[in-house]
Amino acid sequence: MGGIDKAKDKAEQLKGRAKEKIGDATDNESLANKGRAEQMKGRAKEEWHDLKEEADDKLHEAKARTTDKDRGKGR
């Protein structure tokens, strides 16, 4: 995953964690819930980026194998 995407996902999780802690400390249930939601959203984005990167890698490998096989047919 790109470094920028990873940093954004982690920042969203940290921001959510901070909101949750502040909400818990001030008995603000709404803020705590928003914080938990942001954390979940950040984790989901991180998973999505990881899966996308893995799929891109697999596609690249498959294309490389196909290209290598095509080169070998002419021999």
Contact map, one row per residue, 1 for C-alpha under 8 A:
111011000000000000000000000000000000000000000000110110000000000000000000000
111111000000000000000000000000000000000000000000000000000000000000000000000
111111100000000000000000000000000000000000000000000000000000000000000000000
011111110000000000000000000000000000000000000000000000000000000000000000000
111111111000000000000000000000000000000000000100100000000000000000000000000
111111111100000000000000000000000000000000000100000000000000000000000000000
001111111110000000000000000000000000000000000000000000000000000000000000000
000111111111000000000000000000000000000000000000000000000000000000000000000
000011111111100000000000000000000000000001101100000000000000000000000000000
000001111111110000000000000000000000000001100100000000000000000000000000000
000000111111111000000000000000000000000001000000000000000000000000000000000
000000011111111100000000000000000000011011000000000000000000000000000000000
000000001111111110000000000000000000011111100000000000000000000000000000000
000000000111111111000000000000000000001000000000000000000000000000000000000
000000000011111111100000000000000010011000000000000000000000000000000000000
000000000001111111110000000000000111111000000000000000000000000000000000000
000000000000111111111000000000000011011000000000000000000000000000000000000
000000000000011111111100000000000010000000000000000000000000000000000000000
000000000000001111111110000000110111000000000000000000000000000000000000000
000000000000000111111111000000111111000000000000000000000000000000000000000
000000000000000011111111100000010000000000000000000000000000000000000000000
000000000000000001111111110100110000000000000000000000000000000000000000000
000000000000000000111111111111111010000000000000000000000000000000000000000
000000000000000000011111111110010000000000000000000000000000000000000000000
000000000000000000001111111100000000000000000000000000000000000000000000000
000000000000000000000111111100000000000000000000000000000000000000000000000
000000000000000000000011111110000000000000000000000000000000000000000000000
000000000000000000000111111111110000000000000000000000000000000000000000000
000000000000000000000011001111111000000000000000000000000000000000000000000
000000000000000000000010000111111100000000000000000000000000000000000000000
000000000000000000110110000111111110000000000000000000000000000000000000000
000000000000000000111111000111111111000000000000000000000000000000000000000
000000000000000000010010000011111111100000000000000000000000000000000000000
000000000000000100110000000001111111110000000000000000000000000000000000000
000000000000001111110010000000111111111000000000000000000000000000000000000
000000000000000110110000000000011111111100000000000000000000000000000000000
000000000000000100000000000000001111111110000000000000000000000000000000000
000000000001101110000000000000000111111111000000000000000000000000000000000
000000000001111110000000000000000011111111100000000000000000000000000000000
000000000000100000000000000000000001111111110000000000000000000000000000000
000000000001100000000000000000000000111111111000000000000000000000000000000
000000001111100000000000000000000000011111111100000000000000000000000000000
000000001100100000000000000000000000001111111110000000000000000000000000000
000000000000000000000000000000000000000111111111000000000000000000000000000
000000001000000000000000000000000000000011111111100000000000000000000000000
000011001100000000000000000000000000000001111111110000000000000000000000000
000000000000000000000000000000000000000000111111111000000000000000000000000
000000000000000000000000000000000000000000011111111100000000000000000000000
100010000000000000000000000000000000000000001111111110000000000000000000000
100000000000000000000000000000000000000000000111111111000000000000000000000
000000000000000000000000000000000000000000000011111111100000000000000000000
100000000000000000000000000000000000000000000001111111110000000000000000000
100000000000000000000000000000000000000000000000111111111000000000000000000
000000000000000000000000000000000000000000000000011111111100000000000000000
000000000000000000000000000000000000000000000000001111111110000000000000000
000000000000000000000000000000000000000000000000000111111111000000000000000
000000000000000000000000000000000000000000000000000011111111100000000000000
000000000000000000000000000000000000000000000000000001111111110000000000000
000000000000000000000000000000000000000000000000000000111111111000000000000
000000000000000000000000000000000000000000000000000000011111111100000000000
000000000000000000000000000000000000000000000000000000001111111110000000000
000000000000000000000000000000000000000000000000000000000111111111000000000
000000000000000000000000000000000000000000000000000000000011111111100000000
000000000000000000000000000000000000000000000000000000000001111111110000000
000000000000000000000000000000000000000000000000000000000000111111111000000
000000000000000000000000000000000000000000000000000000000000011111111100000
000000000000000000000000000000000000000000000000000000000000001111111110000
000000000000000000000000000000000000000000000000000000000000000111111111000
000000000000000000000000000000000000000000000000000000000000000011111111100
000000000000000000000000000000000000000000000000000000000000000001111111110
000000000000000000000000000000000000000000000000000000000000000000111111110
000000000000000000000000000000000000000000000000000000000000000000011111111
000000000000000000000000000000000000000000000000000000000000000000001111111
000000000000000000000000000000000000000000000000000000000000000000000111111
000000000000000000000000000000000000000000000000000000000000000000000001111
